[in-house]
Amino acid sequence: MDPIRVPRPPQLAFNKNRPISDLLKAQIKHFQHLEDKLHPDMRSSMPAHELTTESAAARYIAHMTETLRSESLARSLPQPRRIRTVTTDASRPKSGLAIAAAEDNGRATKPSRTKKSVSKPKGSAKDKKQGKRS
């Protein structure tokens, strides 16, 4: 199969000073929202620059991406709190082995429904004596 030739973009296509597009504005808005949630020390390290050109937007997006992917960010985020459960004397079994399935929590539960087996129709006692089968 012959290769498909794709022409190079013209030199005019690359313009660092081009105003940012709506797509870049939306992406920058999302990054700024994330930047507001960063620790104040990390926010102060962000370079302050005007985000009006594609070049400035590219620098900002690169810096934010690097910051968000860094390990220092993971260490600076608050760790989730662990909830410690406290058992009272009333909830502990008095003696013996406590089995969770057998423990009564005071909750009313519906009896489990079992599937009834379908039996074959039985003949009368008279048919059984004669040896007939249905």
Summary of the structure (lengths in Angstrom):
residues: 134
radius of gyration: 36.6
end to end distance: 73.7
largest distance: 104.8
contacts: 182
relative contact order: 0.08
helix: 40%
strand: 1%
